[in-house]
Amino acid sequence: MKKLISLSLCLLMLLPLFAGCESGDLSQQEPKKETAEVKKSDKSEEEKKNLPDIPEENRLSAKKLAQFPIANSSMTEEELRNLCVEFFRFSQTFAWTPDEAWSYTIGSSTTKHTLAPGTVYGGFPYLHGAGNVYRMLEFYDEETGEVNMKEAGMNQRYFGNFCSYGSAWGFSRVINSASHKLTQNMVPAEGYIPIGPYKMNTELKEFPENETVAICTGNGEQTMFESYACLKPADALVYYTTGGHIIMCSSVHVERNADNTINGEASYITFIDQATAWWDGTLANGNSYRVQGGVDKKATFAKLFKSAYIPYTFAEFQGTDPVEPGIAALDTDKTELTLQELIDSNLTANYIISDVHIHFIGSDGKTVDTKVIRTGYGGILSVELSKGVFAANAKKYADGKHTVRITCQMGNGEKITAWEGKLLAE
């Protein structure tokens, strides 16, 4: 059975924002799906000329996101693994430019980092947040690659991300048997399955300090090398000391010595991660752009061992837990709700939630208003609609003539209309 994060933890980790909202109901057997619309640029041709040239091949778009398949139980292990790797790689490399300067801090640091208009960036900036490409598309000009930073950067936790939450969007294209929270929580009890012959305490609820150091030291170099040799693309490697890091394996190369032991300096993996170092990537037009986060970086087995990484896989890749279709639902069977009943509703999904949009629709079928609740943390599976402040503005729609449609953007790529019904007169 898939693991669900407790409601109380989800609510503590949820950060709301008002602009659009989507929800779902687990009791609903056949949820509706929403198709993304391609937005046209509102820039004049003259204004476009003043922007940096971001080739179409490098831009984010609804069409490109739709080309990533929704995982299903008929896909092969290789297809499932490739989906996670390709999606994470795309999330780390799509190109964009801010429409104005945007500053942010990392963690408890007071040091400000600034992203400048006219500069082309790749992926997301490293900071403590849960930004993702689904959300970015709401503020992204598909024709120019320019991002509306007043909206996108209103709260920095909604825009950038860091190692655990960044990789979560890649893993969750397929995986919901494991919780996608912080590195401290990445233990077997949370769905992370040890790979290879190494041994660890599988009863841990979370990592104590320096636990992966103790695991590597206790198992020894060759045992850990043999475990790294069992890695496949889209498997995870985690270390935890007083803090931690997670990387996604993208390929593995193994070389053995004459005695059949593994040569740790010649054997290596390549991996993708969300990290702090900036590097210069190359756009399709040959121009460079600034990318933050690792894309197919190389690490020898010896380096992995020295850094105390332990390898994990997931039940969906092993075929022991089926890949589930996305489900999202409100905790109600009613098809008509008062505004207060709507506000008091909870939404639950079986994949991590990015954004919940609440659409108010007039009798003519046109959307007249939209509110949003955004998650600023990873691993969120439940959302209280009361965390979104929309009651005051929504009172005018509680007249018995308006419909509410609630949709939920989930980590597997599905955007589902989970509840739709009449908003009753107060």
C-alpha positions, -999 to +999 in steps of 0.1 A: +000+000+000+012+035-008+024+056+021+004+087+030+019+115+049-001+124+080-025+152+076-011+172+105+024+171+090+011+181+056-007+211+070+023+223+089+044+221+057+018+238+035+022+274+024-009+290+007-011+316-020-041+331-036-045+330-074-059+297-085-068+264-069-073+227-079-086+199-058-095+162-060-117+136-043-103+101-036-139+088-036-144+100-071-139+070-094-135+087-127-119+121-122-118+146-150-085+157-165-076+192-175-056+201-206-031+229-204-037+258-228-009+274-248-005+310-238+003+337-263+029+363-256+016+398-248+050+413-259+051+435-290+076+425-317+098+454-307+098+443-271+107+408-281+137+420-299+151+434-267+150+401-249+178+375-249+173+349-276+161+316-261+156+290-288+123+271-289+142+239-283+153+252-248+120+268-238+094+254-214+060+248-229+027+231-222+033+209-253+067+197-240+053+188-206+024+169-223+050+149-242+062+132-210+039+102-206+018+096-175+033+065-159+011+034-159+014-002-149+019-015-185+051+004-189+084-015-187+109-009-159+132+008-184+104+031-195+095+040-159+131+047-150+137+067-182+107+089-175+120+099-141+155+107-154+144+126-185+119+147-165+144+156-139+170+164-165+144+186-184+135+204-151+171+212-145+179+226-180+149+244-195+159+280-202+143+312-190+150+349-182+135+371-155+115+402-165+130+421-136+158+416-110+148+390-083+167+385-050+165+356-027+182+340+003+191+304+011+179+289+044+187+310+074+214+330+056+208+367+052+230+369+021+210+380-009+215+364-043+201+382-074+190+369-108+192+396-134+170+404-164+187+399-197+206+368-184+194+334-194+191+308-167+185+270-167+163+251-143+157+265-108+178+285-084+189+266-053+169+277-022+146+261+003+115+257-017+095+233-039+094+251-073+086+229-103+079+232-140+041+228-137+039+259-116+066+278-136+045+274-167+018+296-151+042+326-152+063+317-183+060+333-217+063+303-241+072+325-270+101+343-254+111+323-223+105+354-201+092+349-165+069+373-147+089+375-114+063+396-095+040+366-097+064+337-099+086+351-072+060+364-048+072+338-023+106+323-030+095+289-016+072+286-045+099+293-071+132+276-064+140+243-048+168+222-033+181+187-034+152+167-018+123+187-032+140+192-066+145+154-071+110+147-057+094+161-088+115+137-109+109+106-088+072+113-084+065+110-121+064+073-111+070+068-074+044+072-047+055+042-026+081+065-009+076+098+009+094+127-009+104+148+021+139+157+035+170+136+033+167+128+070+135+110+062+148+089+034+149+055+052+134+021+044+105+028+067+095+056+043+097+035+012+135+037+003+147+002-005+184-006+000+202-019-031+229-046-031+246-065-003+251-036+022+233-038+055+216-011+075+190-007+102+157-009+083+137+000+113+149+036+115+122+062+114+147+088+103+185+092+101+204+101+133+235+122+128+263+106+107+242+075+101+252+069+065+289+074+075+284+046+100+267+024+074+295+029+048+322+023+074+305-007+089+299-024+056+333-016+042+345-003+008+340-034-014+305-042+000+295-006-008+312-008-042+292-039-050+261-021-039+268+009-061+273-016-090+237-026-086+224+009-093+202+016-124+190+049-138+165+067-116+177+050-084+187+073-056+218+078-035+216+096-001+240+107+025+231+121+059+255+136+085+241+167+103+225+175+070+222+155+038+220+154+000+202+132-025+211+125-061+194+106-089+215+081-108+215+085-146+240+059-156+265+034-141+299+021-153+317-007-135+353-019-138+368-048-120+403-057-109+420-090-119+408-105-086+371-095-095+370-068-069+356-035-081+381-007-090+365+022-072+385+049-090+376+035-125+340+027-117+316+056-116+280+068-119+266+099-136+239+117-117+214+146-117+208+168-086+197+202-074+229+218-060+244+252-054+271+254-081+265+274-113+279+263-146+276+274-182+254+253-204+249+258-242+216+267-258+206+253-292+217+286-308+252+282-294+249+309-268+257+301-232+233+302-202+237+298-165+225+265-150+224+257-113+222+220-104+240+190-116+231+174-150+248+140-157+278+148-134+303+120-128+312+105-094+335+076-089+326+048-065+355+058-044+341+093-041+306+080-033+321+059-005+342+087+009+311+110+009+290+082+027+263+078+000+240+048+003+220+035-027+183+030-028+156+019-053+118+019-052+091-007-052+076+005-085+108-003-103+110-037-088+074-045-097+064-051-061+041-021-059+020-012-090+022+022-107-010+040-097-031+064-118-034+098-101-063+103-077-073+135-060-104+142-040-123+164-016-135+147+016-172+151+006-198+132-014-219+162-019-223+178-054-235+211-039-217+230-011-221+262+009-191+285+009-184+274+045-185+237+036-161+245+007-137+263+030-139+234+056-130+208+030-098+189+028-082+176-004-061+144-006-041+130-034-020+099-039+010+117-055+026+148-041+007+180-047+021+211-064-009+234-067-046+234-060-067+257-080-103+268-071-122+281-102-155+300-098-176+296-129-206+317-139-239+304-153-226+311-188-198+285-183-170+312-181-145+313-153-150+345-134-123+340-107-096+316-096-078+312-063-048+290-056-031+272-028+006+264-035+028+240-017+062+253-006+075+219+007+079+184-007+059+154+003+025+172+005-004+148+000-032+167+018-044+203+017-069+221+038-088+246+017-091+268+047-054+275+043-063+295+012-077+329+020-105+332-005-137+334+016-142+371+015-139+375-022-159+343-029-190+354-010-204+371-041-204+338-059-224+320-032-257+327-049-267+293-062-258+303-097-221+297-097-202+264-100-169+256-084-143+235-101-113+223-081-083+209-098-050+194-085-016+194-101+001+162-090+037+150-092+029+123-117+021+150-142-017+147-140-039+178-135-072+164-123-106+180-118-113+163-086-145+181-076-171+202-094-204+213-081-228+241-073-219+268-048-251+272-028-266+305-017-257+315+019 
